[in-house]
C-alpha cells in the first residue's frame, strides 16, 4: 500500500526546494538517487546517528513534497525517489541537484 503523496501535477517546486533545504534530506536524496527501493533502516540510509522519529520526520517531509514514494508492507516501509514524476514536472532539476552535490560532504 502506498502512503499518501501528491499527484504529479500537484507537486510544487517551492515545496520540493523547501524539503531539500536540509542537509539530512539532501543526503537522503543522494541515497534514493540509486533508483532502488530503500528500507527505512537508519544505518543503511547512513543516518544511524539520528533518532528513528527524526528519520521518519525527514522521510515524511520528502514524501509530502512529492520527492519520494513510500510503500508500506506490514510494519516495514520502503522508500523510492519519484524520479520519473519529478523529471516530468521539473525537467533537469534532479540532475542539476545531484550533480551539484557530487563530492560534497553533508
C-alpha positions as CSV (number, residue, x, y, z in Angstrom):
1,X,0.0,0.0,0.0
2,X,1.4,3.4,-1.0
3,X,1.2,6.2,1.6
4,X,-0.5,9.4,0.7
5,X,1.6,11.6,-1.7
6,X,0.8,14.4,-4.1
7,X,-0.2,13.6,-7.7
8,X,2.4,14.5,-10.3
9,X,0.6,17.7,-11.4
10,X,0.2,18.8,-7.7
11,X,4.0,18.6,-6.9
12,X,5.1,22.2,-6.3
13,X,8.6,23.5,-6.8
14,X,8.6,25.6,-3.7
15,X,7.7,22.5,-1.6
16,X,10.4,20.4,-3.3
17,X,13.0,23.1,-2.7
18,X,11.9,23.6,0.9
19,X,12.2,19.8,1.5
20,X,15.7,19.8,0.2
21,X,16.8,22.8,2.3
22,X,18.0,20.4,5.0
23,X,21.4,18.6,4.9
24,X,19.9,15.3,6.1
25,X,17.3,15.4,3.4
26,X,19.9,16.2,0.8
27,X,21.9,13.2,2.0
28,X,18.7,11.0,1.7
29,X,18.2,12.4,-1.8
30,X,21.6,11.0,-2.8
31,X,20.8,7.7,-1.2
32,X,17.5,7.4,-3.0
33,X,19.0,8.6,-6.3
34,X,20.2,5.0,-6.9
35,X,16.6,4.3,-8.0
36,X,16.2,1.3,-5.8
37,X,13.6,1.0,-3.1
38,X,15.3,1.5,0.3
39,X,14.0,0.2,3.6
40,X,13.9,2.7,6.5
41,X,16.9,1.4,8.4
42,X,18.8,4.4,9.7
43,X,22.1,2.6,9.5
44,X,21.6,1.6,5.8
45,X,20.5,5.1,5.0
46,X,23.6,6.5,6.6
47,X,21.8,8.4,9.3
48,X,22.3,6.0,12.2
49,X,23.2,8.9,14.4
50,X,19.7,10.2,14.2
51,X,16.7,9.1,16.3
52,X,14.2,6.9,14.5
53,X,11.5,9.5,14.9
54,X,13.8,12.2,13.3
55,X,14.5,10.0,10.3
56,X,10.7,9.3,9.9
57,X,10.1,13.1,10.1
58,X,12.6,13.7,7.2
59,X,11.1,11.0,5.1
60,X,7.6,12.3,5.7
61,X,8.7,15.8,4.6
62,X,10.2,14.4,1.4
63,X,7.1,12.3,0.7
64,X,4.6,15.1,1.3
65,X,6.7,17.4,-1.0
66,X,6.4,14.7,-3.8
67,X,10.1,13.7,-3.8
68,X,9.6,10.2,-2.7
69,X,7.0,7.4,-2.7
70,X,6.6,5.2,0.4
71,X,5.2,1.7,0.2
72,X,4.0,0.1,3.4
73,X,4.3,-3.7,3.8
74,X,3.2,-4.8,7.3
75,X,5.4,-3.0,9.7
76,X,8.1,-2.2,7.1
77,X,8.3,0.8,4.8
78,X,10.1,1.1,1.5
79,X,11.0,4.5,0.0
80,X,11.8,5.3,-3.6
81,X,12.7,8.5,-5.3
82,X,9.9,9.6,-7.7
83,X,12.5,10.3,-10.4
84,X,10.2,9.9,-13.4
85,X,7.5,12.1,-11.9
86,X,10.0,14.8,-10.9
87,X,11.7,14.7,-14.3
88,X,8.2,15.1,-15.9
89,X,7.2,18.0,-13.7
90,X,10.6,19.8,-13.5
91,X,12.9,18.6,-16.3
92,X,16.6,18.6,-15.3
93,X,16.1,19.6,-11.7
94,X,17.2,16.4,-10.1
95,X,20.2,16.0,-12.4
96,X,21.3,19.5,-11.6
97,X,20.8,19.0,-7.8
98,X,22.6,15.7,-7.8
99,X,25.5,17.0,-9.9
100,X,25.9,19.9,-7.5
101,X,26.1,17.5,-4.6
102,X,28.9,15.4,-6.1
103,X,32.0,15.5,-3.9
104,X,30.2,17.5,-1.2
105,X,30.0,16.2,2.4
106,X,26.7,16.7,4.0
